[in-house]
Amino acid sequence: MRLITIISLLILNIGSAKQTGKLNGTWVPVKETMGKMTLPPASFGTQKLVIADSTYTFTAESVDKGICRYTEGSNKMDIYSKEGVNTGKHFTAIYKYENDQLTICYNLKGDSYPEAFDTSGNPALFMSVFKRM
């Protein structure tokens, strides 16, 4: 029974790796929005996101590191901060990768996934559009 469980977990992880392997790399934001406001480029000009399979490092005014978990067969992401100013926090998000850009829409409350790539009308939603560095 243990062997079946281990094999099942490996298959799930391999499938997830195939789905999200294209996200691996260093990303810089080209657009950010929060609520109804589009943030000025100067506010995110030094930010950088590095994704390596299930781990991330986000550099802004400080460095945040943690784990990303992807829901198989969907565009949902769970982000668990392990180091930095957000240590212990859980953020839910949706993501899409198209036209060589990665778009992530975060729910900063972490209590549900955003329903669309739109932050207007909800101050708890934050969206970043990234290009690969």
KEKE-3310 file (N, C-alpha, C; in steps of 0.2 Angstrom, whole numbers, plus 5000, padded with zeros to 4 digits):
npx = (5004:5010:5019:5011:5005:5017:5021:5010:5011:5023:5019:5010:5018:5027:5019:5014:5027:5029:5019:5022:5036:5039:5038:5049:5063:5070:5061:5054:5044:5032:5021:5010:4995:4984:4969:4959:4970:4984:5000:5014:5029:5041:5039:5041:5052:5064:5061:5061:5057:5061:5059:5060:5055:5047:5050:5052:5060:5058:5062:5062:5060:5065:5070:5060:5057:5051:5038:5030:5015:5006:4990:4985:4980:4974:4974:4978:4987:4997:5005:5017:5025:5042:5053:5058:5049:5036:5035:5027:5015:5001:4997:4985:4983:4980:4987:4994:5002:5007:5011:5025:5024:5021:5008:5002:4989:4986:4978:4979:4974:4972:4962:4954:4953:4958:4945:4946:4958:4959:4959:4951:4940:4943:4952:4961:4966:4980:4990:5003:5012:5024:5039:5051:5068)
npy = (4994:5006:5008:5010:5023:5031:5030:5036:5049:5053:5053:5063:5074:5074:5077:5089:5096:5096:5104:5116:5118:5127:5139:5141:5151:5168:5182:5198:5212:5220:5226:5231:5230:5235:5234:5246:5253:5256:5253:5264:5262:5265:5260:5247:5244:5238:5225:5207:5191:5174:5158:5141:5127:5121:5131:5148:5164:5181:5197:5213:5227:5220:5203:5189:5172:5156:5142:5136:5129:5120:5118:5104:5103:5115:5133:5137:5143:5140:5150:5149:5158:5157:5163:5180:5196:5191:5179:5164:5167:5163:5164:5164:5161:5164:5160:5163:5159:5166:5172:5174:5180:5180:5180:5184:5184:5188:5184:5193:5191:5177:5169:5164:5159:5171:5175:5180:5188:5201:5216:5226:5234:5226:5227:5218:5211:5208:5211:5205:5207:5198:5198:5187:5187)
npz = (5000:5004:4994:4982:4986:4986:4973:4967:4972:4966:4953:4952:4956:4945:4934:4938:4938:4924:4919:4926:4924:4914:4920:4927:4930:4929:4933:4928:4934:4923:4923:4936:4946:4959:4967:4960:4955:4944:4946:4946:4936:4942:4955:4955:4949:4953:4957:4957:4952:4956:4950:4954:4950:4963:4972:4977:4975:4980:4976:4982:4991:5001:5004:5000:5003:4998:4996:4982:4977:4965:4958:4950:4934:4933:4935:4947:4961:4976:4988:5000:5012:5018:5022:5026:5025:5024:5031:5036:5030:5019:5003:4990:4973:4955:4939:4923:4908:4894:4878:4880:4893:4910:4921:4936:4948:4964:4979:4993:5005:5006:5007:4997:4980:4967:4955:4942:4931:4936:4946:4950:4960:4971:4985:4990:4981:4970:4956:4945:4930:4922:4913:4906:4912)
capx = (5000:5014:5022:5006:5005:5023:5020:5004:5013:5028:5016:5007:5024:5030:5014:5015:5033:5029:5015:5025:5043:5040:5038:5056:5068:5070:5056:5054:5037:5032:5015:5007:4989:4981:4962:4958:4976:4990:5006:5019:5035:5046:5037:5043:5058:5070:5059:5063:5055:5065:5055:5064:5051:5042:5052:5052:5063:5055:5067:5059:5064:5068:5070:5055:5058:5046:5036:5024:5011:5002:4985:4986:4975:4971:4979:4979:4994:4997:5011:5019:5032:5045:5058:5057:5044:5029:5036:5021:5009:4999:4994:4982:4984:4979:4992:4994:5008:5006:5015:5031:5023:5018:5003:5000:4984:4986:4973:4983:4970:4974:4956:4950:4957:4954:4941:4948:4964:4956:4959:4947:4935:4944:4959:4965:4969:4986:4992:5009:5013:5031:5043:5057:5074)
capy = (5000:5012:5009:5013:5030:5034:5030:5041:5056:5054:5054:5070:5079:5074:5080:5096:5099:5097:5110:5122:5119:5133:5145:5142:5156:5174:5186:5205:5214:5225:5230:5229:5233:5233:5237:5250:5257:5253:5256:5267:5258:5266:5257:5240:5244:5234:5219:5201:5184:5168:5152:5135:5121:5123:5136:5155:5170:5187:5202:5220:5231:5215:5196:5184:5165:5151:5137:5137:5123:5121:5113:5100:5103:5121:5138:5139:5142:5142:5152:5149:5161:5153:5168:5187:5200:5188:5173:5161:5169:5159:5168:5161:5165:5161:5162:5161:5160:5166:5177:5175:5183:5176:5184:5181:5188:5186:5186:5194:5188:5170:5165:5161:5161:5176:5172:5182:5192:5208:5218:5232:5233:5222:5230:5212:5207:5211:5207:5207:5204:5198:5195:5183:5191)
capz = (5000:5004:4987:4978:4988:4984:4966:4965:4973:4961:4946:4953:4956:4938:4930:4940:4935:4917:4919:4928:4922:4909:4924:4930:4928:4933:4930:4931:4932:4918:4925:4942:4948:4965:4967:4953:4953:4941:4950:4942:4935:4947:4961:4955:4944:4956:4959:4953:4955:4953:4951:4953:4952:4969:4976:4974:4979:4977:4979:4981:4996:5005:5000:5002:5000:5000:4992:4977:4975:4959:4958:4944:4929:4934:4935:4954:4964:4983:4990:5007:5013:5023:5025:5024:5029:5024:5034:5039:5027:5014:4998:4985:4967:4949:4935:4916:4904:4887:4874:4884:4899:4916:4924:4943:4952:4970:4984:4998:5011:5005:5009:4991:4974:4962:4950:4935:4931:4937:4953:4951:4965:4977:4987:4993:4975:4968:4950:4942:4924:4922:4907:4908:4911)
cpx = (5004:5017:5017:5005:5011:5023:5015:5007:5019:5025:5013:5012:5027:5025:5014:5021:5033:5024:5018:5032:5044:5040:5045:5060:5067:5065:5056:5047:5038:5025:5012:5001:4987:4974:4961:4964:4981:4996:5011:5026:5040:5045:5039:5049:5064:5068:5061:5060:5059:5061:5059:5059:5046:5044:5052:5057:5060:5059:5063:5064:5068:5068:5065:5056:5052:5044:5030:5021:5006:4996:4984:4979:4971:4976:4980:4986:4993:5004:5012:5026:5035:5051:5056:5051:5037:5030:5029:5015:5008:4995:4991:4982:4981:4985:4991:5000:5006:5009:5021:5030:5020:5014:5001:4995:4984:4980:4978:4980:4972:4968:4952:4955:4954:4950:4943:4955:4962:4956:4954:4941:4936:4952:4963:4968:4975:4988:4998:5009:5021:5033:5049:5063:5079)
cpy = (5006:5013:5012:5021:5033:5035:5036:5048:5058:5056:5061:5075:5079:5078:5088:5100:5100:5103:5116:5123:5125:5139:5146:5147:5163:5179:5193:5208:5220:5229:5227:5233:5231:5237:5240:5253:5253:5257:5259:5262:5259:5262:5250:5239:5239:5227:5213:5195:5179:5162:5146:5129:5123:5128:5143:5159:5176:5193:5209:5224:5226:5208:5192:5177:5160:5145:5139:5130:5125:5116:5110:5101:5110:5127:5141:5138:5144:5144:5153:5152:5158:5158:5175:5190:5196:5181:5170:5163:5164:5164:5163:5165:5161:5164:5160:5163:5160:5172:5179:5179:5179:5182:5181:5186:5184:5188:5187:5192:5180:5166:5162:5163:5166:5172:5174:5186:5199:5210:5223:5230:5229:5224:5224:5209:5212:5207:5210:5203:5204:5196:5192:5188:5188)
cpz = (5000:4997:4982:4980:4986:4977:4964:4966:4968:4955:4947:4953:4949:4934:4932:4938:4928:4916:4921:4927:4918:4913:4927:4926:4932:4929:4933:4929:4927:4919:4932:4944:4955:4966:4960:4951:4949:4944:4945:4941:4940:4953:4961:4950:4947:4958:4954:4956:4952:4955:4949:4955:4957:4974:4973:4978:4975:4980:4977:4986:5001:5001:5004:4999:5002:4995:4988:4976:4970:4959:4951:4940:4930:4934:4942:4957:4972:4985:4997:5008:5019:5026:5022:5028:5029:5027:5038:5035:5021:5009:4992:4979:4961:4944:4928:4913:4897:4884:4878:4890:4904:4920:4930:4946:4959:4975:4990:5005:5011:5007:5003:4985:4970:4957:4943:4936:4931:4944:4955:4956:4971:4979:4989:4987:4972:4961:4947:4935:4923:4915:4910:4907:4907)
residu = (MET:ARG:LEU:ILE:THR:ILE:ILE:SER:LEU:LEU:ILE:LEU:ASN:ILE:GLY:SER:ALA:LYS:GLN:THR:GLY:LYS:LEU:ASN:GLY:THR:TRP:VAL:PRO:VAL:LYS:GLU:THR:MET:GLY:LYS:MET:THR:LEU:PRO:PRO:ALA:SER:PHE:GLY:THR:GLN:LYS:LEU:VAL:ILE:ALA:ASP:SER:THR:TYR:THR:PHE:THR:ALA:GLU:SER:VAL:ASP:LYS:GLY:ILE:CYS:ARG:TYR:THR:GLU:GLY:SER:ASN:LYS:MET:ASP:ILE:TYR:SER:LYS:GLU:GLY:VAL:ASN:THR:GLY:LYS:HIS:PHE:THR:ALA:ILE:TYR:LYS:TYR:GLU:ASN:ASP:GLN:LEU:THR:ILE:CYS:TYR:ASN:LEU:LYS:GLY:ASP:SER:TYR:PRO:GLU:ALA:PHE:ASP:THR:SER:GLY:ASN:PRO:ALA:LEU:PHE:MET:SER:VAL:PHE:LYS:ARG:MET)
# end
